[in-house]
Amino acid sequence: MIAALGDSLTAGYGLGDGEGLVPQMQAWLEAEGVEAVVQNAGVSGDTTAGGLARLGWTLGPEVDALIVELGANDMLRGVDPAEVRRNLDGILTRAGEAGLPVLLVGFRSPGNYGPDYQAEFNAVYPELAEAHGADLFPSYFAPLRAEDDGSQAARGRLLQADGLHPTAEGIALIVEALGPQVKALAERAAAE
């Protein structure tokens, strides 16, 4: 079993049954012939601190691998990147102690908190992935940015009305890009 530890982007906020990240990823894996179950451990509004606090009940004995998708809410709230780093480091350390392969899903900070914040935040994910030997998907929203031609129509297709959460179509693009790394994670877990 692969536990997907995350926030509303994992939980499927605003989407119908079968439209969120976890059910779409499950369907993608099945279509690829990968025998793995993805468990939705997403909690809307969660931060890296919240994810670290509930990691114990997420990492049950049936969990073979971990996807970590946290940090977007920290970024939106302007949480100090050093705190984000400490929390994610704690999650990755505990996953490592449990012998679990990890796929870390990153975020890229916009410039609204200034260039220093942006640079410090953006360095967290690649540096931690390297330090812990985790796989890295550098930017959750990159597949959407690649399809966004700047028009309201494109934005409306890919993002819900709040401008923060992907639509089912947006999630499908993320799954298409992220899927190969989740497949590799499942294969890594099966080999260990």
FENCORHU-V52994 format. One record per residue. N is the residue number from 1. RES is the residue in three letters. SS is DSSP state (~ for helix, > for strand, _ for the rest). PHI is phi as a letter, one per 20 degrees, with the letter a starting at -180 (NA if undefined). PSI is psi in radians with two decimals (none if undefined). Layout:
# FENCORHU-V52994
n | res | ss | phi | psi
N | RES | SS | PHI | PSI
N | RES | SS | PHI | PSI
This chain:
# FENCORHU-V52994
n | res | ss | phi | psi
1 | MET | _ | NA | 2.41
2 | ILE | > | d | 2.07
3 | ALA | > | e | 2.27
4 | ALA | > | d | 1.69
5 | LEU | > | e | 2.02
6 | GLY | > | a | -2.87
7 | ASP | _ | d | -2.61
8 | SER | ~ | f | -0.45
9 | LEU | ~ | f | -0.48
10 | THR | ~ | e | -0.70
11 | ALA | ~ | f | -0.48
12 | GLY | _ | n | 0.55
13 | TYR | _ | g | 2.26
14 | GLY | _ | m | 0.10
15 | LEU | _ | d | 2.70
16 | GLY | _ | f | 3.03
17 | ASP | _ | g | 2.33
18 | GLY | _ | n | -0.07
19 | GLU | _ | e | -0.27
20 | GLY | _ | f | 3.10
21 | LEU | ~ | g | -0.82
22 | VAL | ~ | f | -0.89
23 | PRO | ~ | f | -0.63
24 | GLN | ~ | f | -0.66
25 | MET | ~ | f | -0.68
26 | GLN | ~ | f | -0.79
27 | ALA | ~ | f | -0.69
28 | TRP | ~ | f | -0.80
29 | LEU | ~ | f | -0.76
30 | GLU | ~ | f | -0.71
31 | ALA | ~ | f | -0.48
32 | GLU | _ | e | -0.03
33 | GLY | _ | m | 0.36
34 | VAL | _ | e | 2.14
35 | GLU | _ | e | 1.47
36 | ALA | _ | b | 2.52
37 | VAL | _ | d | 2.25
38 | VAL | > | d | 2.15
39 | GLN | > | e | 2.24
40 | ASN | > | e | 1.86
41 | ALA | > | d | 0.70
42 | GLY | > | e | 2.40
43 | VAL | _ | c | 2.06
44 | SER | _ | g | 2.37
45 | GLY | _ | n | -0.05
46 | ASP | _ | f | 2.61
47 | THR | _ | d | 3.10
48 | THR | ~ | f | -0.60
49 | ALA | ~ | f | -0.73
50 | GLY | ~ | f | -0.73
51 | GLY | ~ | f | -0.73
52 | LEU | ~ | f | -0.72
53 | ALA | ~ | f | -0.56
54 | ARG | _ | d | 0.20
55 | LEU | ~ | f | -0.64
56 | GLY | ~ | g | -0.79
57 | TRP | ~ | e | -0.24
58 | THR | ~ | f | -0.66
59 | LEU | _ | e | 1.16
60 | GLY | _ | f | 3.01
61 | PRO | _ | f | -0.35
62 | GLU | _ | e | -0.13
63 | VAL | _ | e | 2.21
64 | ASP | _ | d | -0.32
65 | ALA | > | b | 2.86
66 | LEU | > | c | 2.29
67 | ILE | > | d | 2.28
68 | VAL | > | d | 1.98
69 | GLU | > | c | 1.47
70 | LEU | _ | b | 2.66
71 | GLY | _ | p | -0.32
72 | ALA | ~ | f | -0.73
73 | ASN | ~ | f | -0.61
74 | ASP | ~ | g | -0.82
75 | MET | ~ | f | -0.78
76 | LEU | ~ | f | -0.53
77 | ARG | ~ | e | -0.05
78 | GLY | _ | m | 0.49
79 | VAL | _ | f | 2.43
80 | ASP | _ | g | 2.19
81 | PRO | ~ | g | -0.47
82 | ALA | ~ | f | -0.63
83 | GLU | ~ | f | -0.71
84 | VAL | ~ | g | -0.79
85 | ARG | ~ | f | -0.81
86 | ARG | ~ | f | -0.78
87 | ASN | ~ | f | -0.82
88 | LEU | ~ | f | -0.66
89 | ASP | ~ | f | -0.70
90 | GLY | ~ | f | -0.73
91 | ILE | ~ | f | -0.83
92 | LEU | ~ | f | -0.63
93 | THR | ~ | f | -0.81
94 | ARG | ~ | f | -0.65
95 | ALA | ~ | f | -0.71
96 | GLY | ~ | f | -0.73
97 | GLU | ~ | f | -0.53
98 | ALA | _ | e | -0.04
99 | GLY | _ | m | 0.46
100 | LEU | _ | e | 2.30
101 | PRO | > | f | 2.56
102 | VAL | > | c | 2.46
103 | LEU | > | d | 2.01
104 | LEU | > | e | 2.16
105 | VAL | > | e | 2.08
106 | GLY | _ | e | 3.02
107 | PHE | _ | c | 2.66
108 | ARG | _ | d | 2.21
109 | SER | _ | f | 2.39
110 | PRO | _ | f | 3.04
111 | GLY | ~ | e | 0.16
112 | ASN | ~ | f | -0.31
113 | TYR | ~ | d | 0.18
114 | GLY | _ | n | 2.83
115 | PRO | ~ | f | -0.55
116 | ASP | ~ | f | -0.82
117 | TYR | ~ | g | -0.83
118 | GLN | ~ | g | -0.84
119 | ALA | ~ | f | -0.74
120 | GLU | ~ | f | -0.75
121 | PHE | ~ | f | -0.81
122 | ASN | ~ | f | -0.40
123 | ALA | ~ | f | -0.35
124 | VAL | ~ | g | -0.91
125 | TYR | ~ | f | -0.90
126 | PRO | ~ | f | -0.63
127 | GLU | ~ | f | -0.73
128 | LEU | ~ | f | -0.69
129 | ALA | ~ | g | -0.78
130 | GLU | ~ | f | -0.77
131 | ALA | ~ | f | -0.57
132 | HIS | ~ | d | 0.01
133 | GLY | _ | m | 0.51
134 | ALA | _ | e | 2.64
135 | ASP | > | f | 2.63
136 | LEU | > | c | 2.23
137 | PHE | > | d | 1.83
138 | PRO | _ | g | -0.62
139 | SER | _ | b | 2.01
140 | TYR | _ | g | -0.74
141 | PHE | _ | e | -0.05
142 | ALA | ~ | g | -0.73
143 | PRO | ~ | f | -0.50
144 | LEU | ~ | f | -0.71
145 | ARG | ~ | f | -0.62
146 | ALA | ~ | f | -0.48
147 | GLU | ~ | e | -0.17
148 | ASP | _ | e | 1.94
149 | ASP | _ | e | 0.16
150 | GLY | _ | n | -0.11
151 | SER | _ | e | 2.71
152 | GLN | ~ | f | -0.59
153 | ALA | ~ | f | -0.79
154 | ALA | ~ | f | -0.78
155 | ARG | ~ | f | -0.73
156 | GLY | ~ | f | -0.53
157 | ARG | ~ | f | -0.63
158 | LEU | ~ | e | -0.45
159 | LEU | > | c | 2.54
160 | GLN | _ | f | 3.01
161 | ALA | _ | g | -0.44
162 | ASP | _ | f | -0.18
163 | GLY | _ | m | 0.10
164 | LEU | _ | d | -0.62
165 | HIS | _ | d | 2.33
166 | PRO | > | f | 2.64
167 | THR | _ | f | 3.08
168 | ALA | ~ | g | -0.66
169 | GLU | ~ | f | -0.71
170 | GLY | ~ | f | -0.75
171 | ILE | ~ | f | -0.69
172 | ALA | ~ | g | -0.68
173 | LEU | ~ | f | -0.71
174 | ILE | ~ | f | -0.77
175 | VAL | ~ | f | -0.71
176 | GLU | ~ | f | -0.69
177 | ALA | ~ | f | -0.69
178 | LEU | ~ | e | -0.50
179 | GLY | ~ | g | -0.86
180 | PRO | ~ | g | -0.59
181 | GLN | ~ | f | -0.58
182 | VAL | ~ | f | -0.67
183 | LYS | ~ | f | -0.79
184 | ALA | ~ | f | -0.66
185 | LEU | ~ | f | -0.78
186 | ALA | ~ | f | -0.71
187 | GLU | ~ | f | -0.67
188 | ARG | ~ | f | -0.77
189 | ALA | ~ | f | -0.71
190 | ALA | ~ | f | -0.51
191 | ALA | ~ | e | -0.32
192 | GLU | _ | e | none
